[in-house]
Amino acid sequence: QEQLQESGPGLVKPSETLSLTCTVSGGSISNHYWSWIRQPAGKGLEWLGRIFTSGTTNYNPSLKSRITMSVDTSKNQISLRLSSVTAADTAVYYCARARTSGYDLWGQGTLVTVSS
Amino acid sequence: EIVLTQSPGTLSLSPGERATLSCRASQSVSYYLAWYQQKPAQAPRLLIYDASNRATGVPARFSGSGSETDFTLTISSLEPEDFAVYYCQQRNTWPLTFGGGTKVEIK
């Protein structure tokens, strides 16, 4: 059974870079789009961006030049880097698989808190 | 970006009742709209894609309709496990966006 698992530091200092990894198990990362989506506590969902396994990306313009996504097919992993973080970046971060039907497979999410 | 407005914010209903949730887009998204269910401390779950297609394993009591700017998710008869927050999401235009959610709570 395919599963996604996010990992990374739960606490990041303001102005530093948030780095998360999503590991795909039970299936191949290839030939899919993968996205990062976040959710501040008690709030709605925000789409951050997507990456195809070829490395092609689309990002949310609201994040301007702060976001970078990458893929490592040898490790079945997708990564997220978000620079110059502030308290507004505190959220649960999900990775999810995108099909034409929608996001059909999600990780459990990982809470990242931005605080000094 | 396309803004999705969901209404009502909260729906208070009893098990067995019919739930009707609305999602309105600030501009046409054609039929490229999906619905997700989210329970506390869980990731969202895909229910409906392309406005009216049920995702794999989704019970038939869930149905979606609409096109362009107005969409509806209907739960024909609420089961106890259906009380949750529901989000719509459009994939017609970058960036992809989600609605603010409708909470279906037990009356």
Interface residues (C-beta under 8 A of the other chain):
Chain A: S35 G44 L45 E46 W47 R50 N58 Y59 N60 P61 S62 Y94 A96 T100 S101 G102 Y103 D104 W106 G107 Q108 G109
Chain B: E1 A34 Y36 Q42 A43 P44 R45 L46 Y49 D50 N53 A55 T56 Y87 Q89 R91 W94 P95 L96 T97 F98 G99 G100 G101
